[in-house]
Amino acid sequence: MNHVPLEQGLLLAGMLFVLGLAGLLARRNMIFLLMSLEIMLNAAGLAFVVAGAKWSAPDGQVMFLFVLTMASAEVAVGLALILQLYHHFHTLNADSVSTMRG
Amino acid sequence: MLSWIWLVPVVPFFGFLILSLFGGFLSRRMVAVTGAGSISVSTVLGGLVAARLIMEKAGEVPMAFHQVWWTWVGISRLRVQIGFHLDAVSTVMMVVVTFVALLIHLYSIDYMEEDEGYSRFFAYMNLFVASMLVLVLADNFLLLLLGWEGVGMCSYLLIGFWYREPANGLAAQKAFLMTRLADTAFILGILMIFSHLETLQIQEALRRAVVTWPHGSSAAVTVAALFLIGAIGKSAQIPLQTWLPDAMAGPTPVSALIHAATMVTAGVYLIARMHELFELAPVVQMTVGIIGGLTLLLSAMSALAQQDAKRILAYSTISQIGYMFLALGVGAVSAALFHFMTHAFFKALLFLVVGAVSMRLNHERNIMKMGGLRHDLPLAFWTFLIGAAALAGFPLTAGFFSKDWILWEVWSQESGSVWLSGSIWLWGMGMLGVFLTALYIFRAFFFIFYGDQTTQPDRKTPSWALSISLIVLAGFSLMGGWVEWPATFGNVALFSGFIGTAIPVHRASAHVFIEELLIQALSVGLVLFGIFSAYLLFLRHPGLVEAVVGTTPGKELRRAALRGWGFTRLYNWLIVQPFLKTVRVSKHDPVDRLYTRLMVNPYLWMAQINKDDFLNRFYDLLVTVNRACYLAVRRVQNGHLRWYARIMGAGAVVMMGMVIFL
């Protein structure tokens, strides 16, 4: 089996995470914010898997399953919230949904 | 038959229940039938029970019937039963109480006829008779106390019977409070008996007292003294006698029944019942005699100055109970009880006659405003004459036998103690009392029935009930003493023999025939002299008295006597006025004012100073700082989602930087 070195795997995970974070900070559409979040989650999951492969332990893959479960639950809740927000404000711009001031 | 004894007090009690619950629905006739009927049933039962006692228990020593119905209180050592003890003493009391009560109830049917509180009156009277019978028959102290307080309450209710008059209410309160004062001592005595002898049964307690307490021991003296105070209060002896003259505010039958014949002699009954105890405490017993002697003299002199017929009789009652105390003081229980019996007859009679006379004179009670009534009121005239003769101790009337017996007992006391030289003095007081008694009662007699007629009685003929009660009582006043003849005249000893079955008879040890005869002759002489003096002073030469009273000392003496020797004023000055003063002072709440001055005012003053609130400054500062922090932190929560994400990202970078580089 062809081993991927740890450094490359982690680098890929870090790049993906930074991409997701950049999308999260740059985008205004809430759907895209959600998608950026998914990217970040998957980056974290990739780091788990890579680390698990390095020490040939199943823990990393188990952790990824948890992350996937959590991500799907989060998407379900997040999409429902976005739908409600859209009904209420008729926009998906995250910046214009800021009436909840401290 | 003997076991029917419980019905004797219970029947009048039922009479009371019926009258108080349904009195408003009954006609006057039915009220009278219930009221007097219950007493007559009780009288008949009492007589039957007494007869059975004498027949069944003759020869037993002591001749007594004891019955217990149920246990009233049973807490470990404290065991109080509802039970009656019938011996010679309680039999005499029971028979006399029911009999006199019956006659007075009959009298009341007519006397109270026009009163609006007809059924209330009979209800109270029935309750009184029931309580009195409980008192007399009780076999333990608690039941005795129940009856004792019951009669006190009825006395209060009946003195204040005409409660619309404020003075009557005050008289009732006075009687109630003064007797209550004495009852406190009585209750303490009962408690002491229980704590020392561990029983409340009267007979058992007496048996144990004789065994446990030595002669003259402090416990016996204390208990006897406490009981004596109780008896003094109830029997209106010096110094607690002031309530009785005021108690005349009640209707006349009440005065006759409660404040002459029965309730006020409860003290005599108590001492007679407890006489073994009093014999253990010679000091107290002597005090009983001294109190009796003083009381009989002082109140006889008071009676001489009174103008209200009922007050004369009230003071006379105090004086006659003084004779009973005198007898008890020398241990002559039988003589005391004998005088109780004859006194119940003639004093009830005198009260009833006075009531009957004033009823016909539009309720006039001042003897100065009466006069010459002997032709208009022949029944009253004759019955009053008999009553007065019996009270004075005219030979062969009831009062003669009883008073003579008492005087002989006092005279023939064996010497031996230091006190005894006093016994002669007591006897002297009794003798002087005989003269005074004859003087004051015949003064009233002459004023009412002789002299110039100043008032015209209304032409109402007395009803049969009223007449019968007067005639029967007159008969007993005349002949009631014939059950006991002194040794000098036939020596009949029915009464003392009967009492002797319960209490060892105290007969003078040696009968010195001549001595006794001389004393009797002396007392008869004094009676006749008293009557004659009354005739001279108040009928023939009224100027003489006026001349004496006209002088300054005479005037003062008369005023003092009229006011009962200033006891009321003394108590007023000693107790009532200070109390009222305290009340008046505390109306303005001095204690409260003190607190205001000492605590509330300084506090208010400090609050005034602290108006600028230097303490609060500190808290204000806290508030300002808090508010500034809040305003600063508030900016972070601006609702911009991406801003939050940025902060979170920055935070994560900072944290990671710290982990890596530090």
Interface residues (C-beta under 8 A of the other chain):
Chain A: L21 L24 L25 R28 M30 L33 A94 D95 V97 S98 T99 M100 R101 G102
Chain B: V633 R634 R635 V636 Q637 N638 G639 H640 L641 R642 A645 R646 G649
